[in-house]
Amino acid sequence: MRWTSRAGSGPGIAIQPVRGGRLAVASAVLTTAAVFGPYAQALLGTGQLPGIRTEQLAVYGTAIVVIPLFLPWIRPGRHTIGAALALSMTLVVALVGGIWPPFNNTQWSPDNVSAGLDNLTLPIVVLLVVQIWLISGDRHQLLVWVLRTLVVAMWINAALALLSTAVDLRPLLSAFWTSGDVDTSTAAKAATMGRLSGIVNQPAEAGMLYGIAVLGSFYLWKDRHLRLGASLVALTVGGAFTVSKIFLLAALPLAAWQLIRLSHGRAKRLTAAGSAVVLAVLAAQTGLLPEWKGLPVLQSLVHPQGDLVTFYSANRFGSSDSTLNSVADAVLHISPWFGAGVGGLRAPYDNAWIEAFVLAGLLGVASYSGLLLVLAHAWWRRRPVVPRELSALGGSLLILVAAGSLGLPVLTANRVATVVWLVIGLAILAEPTVTAGRSRPVGENGTADDSTEGDPPAAPDPAVTRQSALSPV
């Protein structure tokens, strides 16, 4: 890669890359694809590296190579710094609790330290890698390729879920679910109820990934009705197979809103979407589709029984004996301010705030809440100066993250957290390029502008051809 200094710039400032955008895009595609890879021991055909995912090899491997080389040229905005600080605060408090563990006389024993450490470290590393991509890569181009890779991966995953209704794919899929006993994996247990998540171990994680892919489809193909419709149908089928409330109760309403808000061809899109749903229902009722054991579970969401909060939260909330209440009570006895340490507890806490409370106490809860506020503020400040479809993607993603956090630690969970932070880093936290008093994304032939939000608008450079690039392809 060749570098050039701007006129009058001193050492370490205003250094602008001339080439490297293709390498950044290639790295982004490989990192996103690696999220859907198997466990390393299955990939390498060896008993070594137990518990290591392909995703971890890609993210940490990339970081080890590029961070020492490009760290001096990273110029993160204040919101990126704020997000990294919030993540780091939880990590530091949890690490202190791991080094000097508090006394624990509750029914829950400490859990795996390395897994907890990875959950808190990976998002920070992903943010750093995204900042390095943005040194030489165009934000719009990087985001498009990340979303393309994600959407195609979830198409394949939906096809696998559909195929698994007729064929036993567990010998193939088990390499993606766990590196241990497949019978104890979440995916295997969920499959007995007909909840099919493809290569993803947890149906909730799969539902979140389908939801992000749906939002990404609108960003990529809002003006290509046939491609958008086909993508939405495939992703909706895959999301329905998971019976994930994150997908059904959060992602689908957001998709409906996205469908309605696009003015051009609205009637055609609504008609196509309605027709696809009707055809799918008719095919299922007439036996054209394979029998699916999860249909009664899906139907139960439409006809809930008992307390609605208890039902829709899967007994996480709404009753005195809820699963999260017992975990929270344990942390209150162990250390309410600092939590149980980075290893956490060997207990189910499928909630982002409860996970933060377990790992880092009330300080962790404050950090997670502050992190969401930083992301929301970043989106709000950029909303007037970024393209409409980018603002819609960022806002919808934040709503999905906040809703999903009630049933899954979406910002720290395996696989899904990497995708979430890739999209957040590019769609929400990346600094907008300022040109002639307003922000515009730079086209593929343009160069990245490193102005920050507080700087005055930069004068346009007549030597650089700025393509509009406002509409994704």
N, C-alpha and C positions, 0 to 999 in steps of 0.2 A: 504494500500500500504506500502511495506517495502522499506526502503532506506538504502544505504550503501555509505560510504565515501571512495574515492580512497586514497591509501597510500600517506601520506605526505600532504594531502589537509587540508587547514585551514577551519574555519567556513565560510559558505556561498559560498564556491567555490568548483568546481569539485564534486558536489553531483550527484550521478547517480542512477536513479530508477531501481529497480530490477524487479518489476512487474507493471502492469497498462496498457499495450498495448491494451488489449481487451476493457478496459473501455474507452480508448481514441477512438478506432474504433467505439464502440457503440455510444459514444457521437457525433462523426462525422456523422454517419448515421442518427441519430435522428435529428440533426441540419439541415442537408441537406433535409431530408424528410419534416421537419417543414416549409421549404420555400414554399411548395405546399399545406399547410394547409389553412383552411378557416379563416375568421375573428373570433376572440375569442368569440364574443357574439353569433354567430351561433354555434360554437363548444360547448359552455357551455350551450346554450339554455337559455340565460338570456339577459336582456337589459343592463347589466353592461359591463364595459370595451369597450365602443364604440370606433371604429376606431383602436383597437389593433389587430394585426395579430398574428397568431400562430407562425410565424417566430420570431417576437419580443419576445414573451414569451420564446421561446427556447433559443435564443441567449443571451438575457439579464439575463434570469434565470440561464443559465449555467455560465455566467460570475460572477454573484453574489456569486455563490457557489465556483467556482474554483479559481478565481483570488486572493482572500484573502489567500487561502491555499497555492498556488503554485507560487505566485509572486516572492518570493526570489530566486526561481530556474530558472526563465526565463532568457535565455541567447540569446537575439536576435542578429542577425548579423547587420552589419552597413547598409545594404540596407533596412532591415526591420525597423530599427530606422529611416532612411531617409524617408521612405514611411509614417510612423506614424507621423513624424514631419511635413511633407507636409500637411497631412490631418488635423493635429492639428492646423496648422497655419490658414487654412481656417475657422476652427471651432471657434478659439479665436477671429479672426477679425469679423466674423459674430455675435458672441455672444455680442461683444462690441456694434455693431450696433443695436442689439436687445435690450440691456439694455438702451442705449442712442440713440434712433432712430433718424436718420437725418430728416430734414424737407422734406416732400414729397408733392409737389403740382402738380404731374403728373396725368394722367388719370388712372394709375394703383394703386390700394389700397394695403396695406400690406396684406400678406397671413398668413397662419397658422404657428405659431411659433413652436409648438410641432412637426409638420411634418418636418419642416426644421431642427430642432435640431436632430431628429431621423435620417434623411438622412446623416448628417455629423458625428454623433456619432457611428452609427452601424458599419461602416467599421473599425473603430479603435478597437471596441470591438471584432469584428470577428478576426482581426489580433492577438489580445492578446489571444483569446481562441485557435487559431491555434498554437501559440507558446507554450501554456500549453500542448496541445496534443502531441507536438513533444518532450516534456520532457521524456515521457514514451513510446510513440508510434513510429512506424517505418514510415518514410515519404512515402515510396512507398506504403505500405499497406493502410495508411490513404487516400492517393490520389486515389488508386484503388476503395476503398469503397465509397468515395464521388462521384466519376464519375459513378460507378455502380448505385448508388441511383438516381443520376441525370438522367441518360439515361433511366432507367426504368420509372421514373416519366414522362419523356417527351414522352415515348412510350404510356403511358396511356393517356396523354394529347392529343396526335395525334389521338388516338382512339376516344376520346370524341369529338374532332373537326369533325372527319369524321361522327360520329353518329349524330351530331347536324345538318348536312345537311339534314337529313331525319326526325329527331325527335326534338321537342322543349325541349332543356335541360336547358332553362333559370332558371326555379325554382330551379334546382340543382346547377347550376354554379354561380348564383347570390350571394351565401354565400361566394364565393371566390373572387368575383369582388369588392364588396364594402360593407360597413356596413350601408350605407345610401340608398337613392332612387336608385334602380337598373336602372331605365330608364335614369338616368343622368350619368351612368358609361360609361367609354370609350369603354369597351367591348360591351355593348349593342348598342351603336351608331355605332361602327365598324361592328357589325353583320348585320346591315341593308344594308351594302355594300357588304356583303358576306365575310368579313374578320373575320375569326374564330380563336380565340386564346385559346380556352379551358378554363381552370381555371384561366388563367392569364388575368389581366384586360386590359393591353395594348398590342396590336399586336406587337409593336416594342420590348417590353420586352420579349414576347413569342419568337419572331424571334431570339433574342440574346440568349435565353436559348436553343433553338433548335441548334443554331450554336455551343455553347459550348458542347452540347451533341454529336454533330457530331464529333468534335475534340476529345472528350473523347472516342468515339467508336474506333477511330483509335489507341489510346493509349492502350485501353483494349484488342482489338481483331485483331491486325494487322496480326496475323498469323492464324486466324480462319476465313476463307473466308466466309463461310455460315452465321455465326453469324454477322460478320461485314456487309455483304451485306444486310441482313434482317434489321439490325439496321439502316443503311443508308437510305434504302427505306422508312421505317416507319417515320424517322425523316424528310426526305425530303418532304413527303406528309404533315406532320404536319406543317413544315415551309412554304410550299407553301400556305396552307390555311390562314396563317397570312397575306400574301402579304406584308411581311416586307422586306424593302430594305436592312436592316442589314443582313438578312438571304440570300436573293436572290443575292445581289450584293457583299457581303463580305464573308459570311460563305460558300456558295457553291463554289466560286472560290478557297477558301482555302482547301475545301474538295477535289476538283479536283486535286490540287497540291499534297495533301497528298496521293491521290490514285496513282498518277503517280510516286512519288518519292520512293515508296516501290517497290524494285526490284523483290522480290520473287512473282511469280504468277501474274505479272502485266497484262499480256494479259487476263487472266481469270477474274480478277477484272474489267478491263475496259469493257470486253464483258458482264459480269453480270450487271454492272451498266447501260450500254447502253440498254440492253434487258429490264431491269426493267423500264426505262424511256419510251421505246417504248410501252411496255405492258400497262403502266399507261395511256399514251396518247390514245391508241386504246380503252381501257376500257371507258375512258371519252367520246370519240367521238361516241362510239356505244351505249351509254346509260346504260352500265353495272354498272356504278357508279351513285350515286344520283346526281341530278342536283345541281350545285354549283353557287350561285349568284356572287361569287367573281371572276369568270373566266374572265369577261371583264376587271376588274381592273388589274388582273395579266397580261392580254394581252396588256394592255396599256403601261406597262413598256417596252415592246419590240418595241412599236411604239409610242414614246413620241411626244408630240406636243409642239410647242413654244420653249422658251429658255430651254436648257437642264438643266442648273443649277437650274433654278426656278422649273422645273418639278420634277427633281429627289430629290430636297430638300424639296418638298411640300411647296414651297413659303417661306421657311426659309431664303434662300439667293437668290441673283440674280436680285432683283428689289428694287427700292427705297421704296416701300410700303410693303416689306417683314415683316413677323411677328417678326423676331428677331431684325430687325433694330429699330422698334418702342420701343421695350423693352430696347435695348442698349441705345437709346437716352434718355429714362426715367432715367436710372441709371446715365448717364452723368450729368443730371440735379440734381439728388439727392445727389450723392457722388461718383465721379469716382474712387477715391482711395480705399474707404472702403465699397462701395455698400450700399444696402438698409437694411442690417441686416439679422439675421438668419431666419426670417419669409419669406423673399423674397417678391415677388410681385404676386398679383393675375392675372397672365398673362401666356400665353404659352411660355415657353422657352425650347423647346426640343433640347437642345444642351448643352454639358457638360461645355464648356467654357463660354457660356452665363449664365448658372446657377451659375457658380463660380463668374462671374462678378456681377450678381444681388446680391448674398449673401455677397460677400466680396470684390467687386471692382477689381481693377487691381491687388491688392495683391492676391486675390483669383485666378485670371487667371494665375498669375505667379506660385502659389502653385500647381494648377492642371497640368500645363505644366511641372513643376519640378517633380511632382509625376510620370508622364509618363516617363520622362528621367531617374529617379531612377529605375523604373521597367525595362526599356530597358537596362540600365547598369548592373543591377543584372543578367538579362538573358544572356547578352553578356559575362560577366565575368565567368559565370558558364558553358557556352556552351561547352568548351573543356573538362570539367571534369565530365559531367553528361551523362547518356545514351542518345543515339541518339533520341529515341522516346520521351524522356522527354524534350529534347531541342526543338524538333519539336512542341510538345504541347505548351510549353511556348512561343515560337516565334509566332506561329499561334494565340494564345490567345491574345498576345499583339497587333497584327495587327487588330484582330477583335475588341478589346477594343478601339483602336485609331479610326478605321473607324466608329464603333458604336457611339462613342462620338459625331460625327457630327449630329446625329439625336436623341440621348438619353443620359442622364447623367448616363452612364452604371456603374460607380463606386459609385453612391449614390442612384440609383433608387430602389424602392420597389422590393423585391424578387430577382431580377436579381443581385443586388449589393452583396448580401450575397453569392450567388453562385460564382460570379466572384472573390471575395476576398478569399473564401475558396480555390479555385483552384490556384489563384495567390500565396497565402501563402504557399501552399504545393509544387507547381510545379516550382515556380520562386524564392521566397524569402527564402525558407528553406535552411539552410546551408548544402552543400554537405558533405558526410562522406569521410574523407581522409584516404586512406590506401595504404601504400607502395608507396607513391609518386603520386598516382592518386586517383580520387574520384570514389567510388562505392557505390550504395545503399546497405544497410544492409538487409539481409533476415529476415524472420519472427522470426527466433531464435537468431538473432543478437541483439546487444545493440546499442543505439543511441550514436554517437560520437559528442562531443560538441566542436570540433575544429572550429576555425574561418578561414576565407580566408587568413588572414595575418599570421597565425601560420605555423610553419614548419610541413611537413607531419608526421602524427603519425605512430609509428611502429606498425606492425600488431600484434594482440594479439593471440598467438597460442591456448589460452584456449577457444577462441570463434570460433565457426564454422560459417563462413561467406558464406552464400548462394549467388549465383549470383543475383537472383531476378531482372535481367535486363529486362526481358520480362514480361509485365503485362499479367494477365490471365483473 
